[in-house]
Amino acid sequence: MRRGVCILLSAAWLLADVAPARCAYVSLFADSTRRYNASCAFEGDRAVIDLYVVLYPGSNGMSGAHFRLIYPDNVTPMQPSVNDAVIDVWTGDLASGASVLFKGCCDSTAWCCRQYLFVETHEVTRIELEAYEASSCAPDFNRERLYVFWEHYVNYSPDSVLARRTCLPPPYVLTGAVESSWGAIKGLFR
């Protein structure tokens, strides 16, 4: 019995030394809780959806990252708001390439920015990520590859196999002044 326990502990110790390192990732979500990677199809003329850019540090933590977003034609991005609680320096923009530097060593998942997007049509599309690199918190700030974890799907049906769990309905639906809209009702009293 003792011999079996010793062999098991020795094997666990050896495997701990050769276990693969955790990689650094970047991901897109529809909410800050990271539950939704898709926004549902919407009713109305246009919709406004939220987009969160989330960074997952590697085994040695993350001190910075460089990535960009590729927007489809039916999506118009607004200026992002940076998570000042964790991000110290932000350069560039999301469409051409953004670089972020954390206030300290980031060793847990954190969202770095939030962006509102205007969705113009019901076309099914996705917002793509191009991940370049991350810098670790090791003493020499090693550069390492940054991987894409989730892209963001727009106008997918709630039962789509591409949506991770369920898709998040857009928080704001913008409608024009038609007979049944609030705009048409207000127009009667002007």
Stockholm file with secondary structure:
# STOCKHOLM 1.0

chainA/1-190         MRRGVCILLSAAWLLADVAPARCAYVSLFADSTRRYNASCAFEGDRAVIDLYVVLYPGSNGMSGAHFRLIYPDNVTPMQPSVNDAVIDVWTGDLASGASVLFKGCCDSTAWCCRQYLFVETHEVTRIELEAYEASSCAPDFNRERLYVFWEHYVNYSPDSVLARRTCLPPPYVLTGAVESSWGAIKGLFR
#=GR chainA/1-190 SS CHHHHHHHHHHHHHHHHHSCCCCEEEEEESSTTSCCSEEECCSSSEEEEEEEEEEECBTTBEEEEEEEEECCTTEEECCCEECTTTEEEEEEETTTEEEEEEEEEECSCEEEEEEEEEECSCCCEEEEEEEEEEECSSTTCCEEEEEECCCEEEEECTTCTTSSSCCBCCSEEECCSCTTSHHHHHHTTC
#=GC SS_cons         CHHHHHHHHHHHHHHHHHSCCCCEEEEEESSTTSCCSEEECCSSSEEEEEEEEEEECBTTBEEEEEEEEECCTTEEECCCEECTTTEEEEEEETTTEEEEEEEEEECSCEEEEEEEEEECSCCCEEEEEEEEEEECSSTTCCEEEEEECCCEEEEECTTCTTSSSCCBCCSEEECCSCTTSHHHHHHTTC
//
